[in-house]
Each structure stands twice: as C-alpha cells, then as structure tokens.
Amino acid sequence: MLITTTATKFLKRKSTINLNGQILDLARPVVMGILNVTPDSFFDGGKYKTEKKILKRAEEILEQGGDIIDIGAVSTQPGTEGISTKEEIDRLYPAVKAIRKEFPKAFISIDTYRSWVALKVIEDCGPCIVNDISGGLFDIHMFDTIGKLEVPYILMHMQGTPLNMQEDPHYEDIIREISMFFTEQVKKLTKAGVKDVILDPGFGFGKNIDHNYELLNRLDSFKVFQLPVLAGVSRKSMIYKLLSTNPEEALNGTTVVNTLALMGGADILRVHDVREAVEAVRILNMLRAGLK
C-alpha cells in the first residue's frame, strides 16, 4: 500500500513546467536529450570535449525533437567517486553558457547534486531545471537554494552513492520505500517554496535487475503524487545485461523499455537517442488518440 500524506493529497496534477515564464507542456510526454561533458560516462564519455562538439550535440537534440537538453559534468555510473566542485564547474559552466547563447529558448537541465554549482550556473547563465541524483541527500542546502532560484527540480531516488550503490541493493517493497522517500522529500521541497517538482524513481541507482523491472512494471504507482514522472533507462545495464550485449548495442532494447515506461505513465524520457524516443512518443500518442 502506498503512503499518502498531506504532502501528496493537496497537490493537483502538474501538467506543465514553468522555467522563468517559459512553459513546457507535459500533457503529452516529452524527451530529454543527454549531453555529458564528462570523460568517463558509461556510454558517451569523452565525446563532447570542445564547444563545437557540445553545440553540435545540443543542436542535434533539438532538431531531432528533444524538448530538454540535460547537461551533466559528473559521471555517476556505478563505482565512481565523483570529482571536485571546481572540476564540475569548469566542465559544466562553459557548456551551459555556450548553449544558452546559441539556443536562448532551449529548456536546459543541469545534472548536479551540489547547490553551489546550481546557484553559480543559474545566476550567471540563466534559469535551468536542476536534476539531482541524490534527491537532496548529498547537500543540505539544495532545497532552499532551488526555492530561492525558483526553478524546477528533478527529485531522484537512489539507494547509497554511485561508489557503492550496486554492491548489494535491498528492498522489502521497492515501490513503498521509494514512495516514502518521495513523500518526505516533497514535503521538504514544498516547505522550501519549490513549485515544480519532477519525480525520478532512479532506474539503475541502487537497484538490481529484478528491482528495475519491478519498478518498470509498477511505474504507474507514482501517479498518486500527481507530479510528473521521469524515466531514465537509456542503454543501462538493466537492458544490455539482460540481453547479453553492451551499451553500444542496447538501442533496440532501450526503445522497448522507453515505450513500456510511457505506457506506465512516464511524462519525460531521459535518453541518449532522441529521435528514437520521439518516435516512440509519437506512436503512443497516436494509439491513445485512437482509443478516445
């Protein structure tokens, strides 16, 4: 049974994201394209080192139908220890600044769990969605910072840290435990004045393959929160290990899982392969239109 409290009962279904007056409509699912400015991400690490390559990737995301560009400067694959705040800023800041200048109307998300990084980038480069893999647990100032910045926030669940999260993840009831986490953190975000919250159950973050597929099968359980749900499964081990392949050969499996996530109620797909995800959304939209 899911936990429902005052924090979930009073919320009306959020079907838009407001980024400094720019409205992103979530009445139909949208696609978030990944742009990693890291040397060591599990799939595309080291591909986008120069401003030219970064801008080309951003343009590709938008041209293929992506609605959000998610820029990450810290690899969070299992077993990684992270980097210093300075190194993160040195990677992230120039990328956001260049993309903001070249594509001023683009919705940008920054993948960071540090409030100071979010503050620095947003104050200097303009409003961005903040995508926090730690759900506010790694930085006690994050929620207050997001409230003051008045930007949307992606609240992700993770058991452990990237360094140890896959050592031996365990749940008695994965949906109940993630729901309890969301309930507690949404209450704190609301108290901090955060108005736009997106829930991310954190596929692959402190979950084994069975956990991930149970999560996928019961994704619609999070509708109780009346908040947008993000699914990030792109080319992850839950796909390629099951199919005995590798991240490079996991596109077909990713498209299948993305489609299942959409059918389970995902509002945002976070992906490496934008065109294929957009096509999955279009097909599902047509199916739903035909069923009305």
MODA-V524480 format. One record per backbone hydrogen bond with DSSP energy under -1.0 kcal/mol. NH is the residue of the N-H (numbers start at 1). CO is the residue of the C=O. E is the energy in kcal/mol with one decimal. If there is no record, write none. Layout:
nh/co/e
NH/CO/E
NH/CO/E
This chain:
nh/co/e
8/5/-1.3
9/5/-2.5
10/6/-1.6
14/226/-1.9
17/24/-1.9
19/22/-3.2
22/19/-1.7
24/17/-2.8
26/15/-3.5
30/267/-2.6
32/269/-3.5
33/68/-3.0
34/271/-2.6
35/70/-2.8
37/72/-2.9
45/41/-1.2
46/38/-3.8
47/44/-1.8
54/50/-2.4
55/51/-2.7
56/52/-2.0
57/53/-2.2
58/54/-2.3
59/55/-2.6
60/56/-2.2
61/57/-2.4
62/58/-2.1
63/59/-2.9
64/60/-2.0
65/62/-1.3
66/61/-2.9
67/31/-2.9
68/31/-1.5
69/107/-2.7
70/33/-3.0
71/109/-3.3
72/35/-1.7
79/162/-3.3
80/77/-1.7
88/84/-2.2
89/85/-2.6
90/86/-2.8
91/87/-1.4
92/88/-3.1
93/89/-2.2
96/92/-2.5
97/93/-2.6
98/94/-2.3
99/95/-2.3
100/96/-2.8
101/97/-1.9
102/98/-2.2
103/99/-3.2
106/103/-1.8
109/69/-3.2
110/129/-3.0
111/71/-3.0
112/110/-1.2
112/131/-1.0
118/114/-2.0
119/115/-2.7
120/116/-2.6
121/117/-2.5
122/118/-2.4
123/119/-2.5
124/120/-1.6
125/121/-2.9
126/122/-1.8
129/108/-2.6
130/152/-2.2
131/110/-3.0
132/154/-1.8
135/132/-1.4
137/134/-1.4
142/139/-1.7
145/141/-2.2
146/142/-2.6
147/143/-2.4
148/144/-2.1
149/145/-2.3
150/146/-1.6
151/146/-1.1
153/196/-2.4
154/130/-3.1
155/198/-3.2
156/132/-1.4
157/200/-2.0
159/205/-1.1
165/161/-2.7
167/164/-1.9
177/173/-2.6
178/174/-2.3
179/175/-2.4
180/176/-2.3
181/177/-1.9
182/178/-2.8
183/179/-2.6
184/180/-2.2
185/181/-2.6
186/182/-2.9
187/183/-1.7
188/184/-1.5
189/185/-2.5
190/186/-2.7
191/187/-2.1
192/188/-1.7
193/190/-1.3
194/189/-2.5
198/153/-2.7
199/228/-3.1
200/155/-2.6
205/202/-2.1
212/208/-2.5
213/209/-1.9
214/210/-2.2
215/211/-2.5
216/212/-2.3
217/213/-2.3
218/214/-1.5
219/216/-1.1
221/218/-2.2
222/219/-1.7
223/220/-1.6
224/221/-1.1
225/222/-1.5
226/223/-1.8
230/199/-3.4
231/268/-2.7
236/233/-2.1
239/236/-2.0
240/236/-1.9
241/237/-2.0
243/239/-1.8
245/240/-3.1
249/246/-1.3
250/247/-1.4
254/250/-2.2
255/251/-2.4
256/252/-2.0
257/253/-2.5
258/254/-3.1
259/255/-2.1
260/256/-2.1
261/257/-2.5
262/258/-2.4
263/259/-2.2
264/260/-1.4
265/262/-1.5
266/261/-2.4
267/229/-2.7
268/229/-1.8
269/30/-2.2
270/231/-2.3
271/32/-3.0
277/273/-1.5
278/274/-2.8
279/275/-2.1
280/276/-1.8
281/277/-2.2
282/278/-2.4
283/279/-2.3
284/280/-2.3
285/281/-2.7
286/282/-2.1
287/283/-2.3
288/284/-2.7
289/285/-2.3
290/286/-2.0
